[in-house]
Amino acid sequence: MNAAQARIVATLRGHPPVGGWTASKLRVASGLDKASFQDALRALRNSGKVAFAGFELSPSMLEQDPRVDAQAVTAVAESVKAEAKAMGANRKAARTIGANGARGGMVDATVTGLSFGGQLQHTALSDDQVAAVQLARSQWGELWARLCDSAAAAGERPVQAMRRLIEAGLWVERLDQEESAA
């Protein structure tokens, strides 16, 4: 910001005259000649620091209180720290998945922060049948009943049917993705 622009901004930060600012009142109050005033005001409006239809400063140009809120700084620091820890855990899980494959049974669902559906898929695909049954029954009672009906119709145990249906759903999703990419 050049000197003429700084003078206009300083003048606008002060108290407006009775009746509000006009171009001539602002030019006189800022002590600039016509050409300098017009160039500086045009530059301030083009950069978004002053409104195009008036003489209001943008919120970023208003004077800010230089005091720092210590509680806000602490809250932001704690938030960044928690996010960094979560990112580290996700990196660890990604390395585990990459090294062992998602079906290798080495992925800890609690480390990856999986959603409930993701935990259910993880336990079903890793052959942890007891955990898969407990998750499905506790969260999705109606779905579990339909799953048991499907298993009985196919002559399977419920967890086998769940695994079959999850794998079928994943294949359908993959085919849909390939079809939409083509």
N, C-alpha and C positions, 0 to 999 in steps of 0.2 A: 504494500500500500504506500503510495507516495504521500508527500506532505499535504497536498491539497485534499486528497481523499481522507487523510487522518483528521484534518481540520473539520471537514463536513461531518465525519462520524462523531468527533468530540462535540460538535455543536448539537447534533441530533440526540446525543446521550443526555444533554442538559434538558432543562424544562422548556417545553414548547411555548411560544408566545400565545397571547389571547387570540382565539380564532384558529389556532393551528399553524403549521408551517405552510408557506407558499415558497415558490422558487426564489422570488425576490427577497423575502424575509430571510431565508436560509443563506442566500448568497451574501447579503449584508452582514448577517450574524457571524458567518464564517470568515469574513474579511477577504474574499477572493474577487478577482475581476471576472467579468462575464465568461470569457473564453476558458479560463482555468476552471471555473465553477462547472461549466457545462461538460467539459472533458472529464473532470473528476466524478461528477454525478453519473454520467453515462457509464463510466468504468465500474462504479460501485453497483449500479443496477445490473449491468451485464454479468457481473461476478456473483450476483444474488445476495449482496450485502445490504442493499436498499430495495424496497418494493418498487415495482415498475409503475404502479398506479398512484403512488403517494410518496411519503417521506418516512415511512416506518422502517426501522432497522430490522434485519433478520434476527432471530433468536441468538444465533452464534455471535452477533456483533454487539449484543447488549453487555453491559459491564457485569462481570461475574464476581461473586464474593471470593476473595483469595483464600479464605480459610478452608481447610480440608477437614472433612468429616472422618474422624478416626474410625468410627464404627463401620462406615461404608468401606473404607480401605481394608479393614480386617475381614469383613464379609467377602469382599472380592478375592482377597488372598486365600481364604479358606475354600472358596468355590474353585479357584484355579488349582489348588492343591488336591482337592477331591477329584477333579477332572483328570489331572495328571496321573493319579493312582489308578483310576479306571482305565485310562488309555494304556498304562503299563500292563494291567491285567489282561486287557484285550490283545495286546501284542503277544503276551505269553501264550494265550489261548490260540492265537493265529499261528504261532510257531509250532505249537503242539499239533494243531490240525494239519498244517502243511507237512510236518515230518511223519505223522502217523496215519493221515487220512481220517476223514470224518467218521468212518465206520470202524476204526481201529480200537475203539473202546478206551482210548487214552484221554479223551477230551472230558474235562470236568465241566458239567453244565452250569455249576454255580460260578465258576471263574469267568465264563463267557458272558454271563448276565443274560441268558436266554429268556425269552418270554415264556409264558406257560405252555403255549403250543410248541415252541422250540424245545422245551424240556421234555415234553411228551414224545416228540419225534426222536429226540436224542436217546431217551431211555428205551423206546420201542426198537430203534435200529441197533442199539448196542446190546440187545438181548437181555436187558435187565427187566425181566417180566414182572416181578413183584412191584418194583417202583412204577412201572408203566401202568399197571392195574390200579395202584393206589392213587396216582395222579388223575387218571381218567375218572375213576369213581368219585373222587372228592370234588372235582371241578365240573365235570360234565356227566351228571347222572343220566339224563335222557339220551345223550350220545352213547354212553356206555351200554344202555339197554339195547339200542339199535345195533351196536357193534356185536353184542352177544347174539342177537337174532341173526345177523349176517354170518357169524361164525358157526352157529348151529346149522344154518342152511348149507354151508360149504363143508360141514364136517370137520371143522377146525376148532382149536382152542381160541378164546377171545383175543389173546395177545398175538397169536399167529395171524388172525384176521386183521387186527389193527395194523400189524406190520405190512401185510399184503395190501391193505387199502391205502396206507401212507405211501408205499412204493408206487402204487398205481397212480395216486394223485400227483406224485412228483414227476412221473413219466408224462402224464397229461400236461402238467405245467411246462415241462421241457419242450414237448411238441408244440405247444402254443407259442412259446418263445421263439422256437425255430421258424414256425410258420409266420409270425409277425416280423421276424428279421428278414425273411425272404421277399 
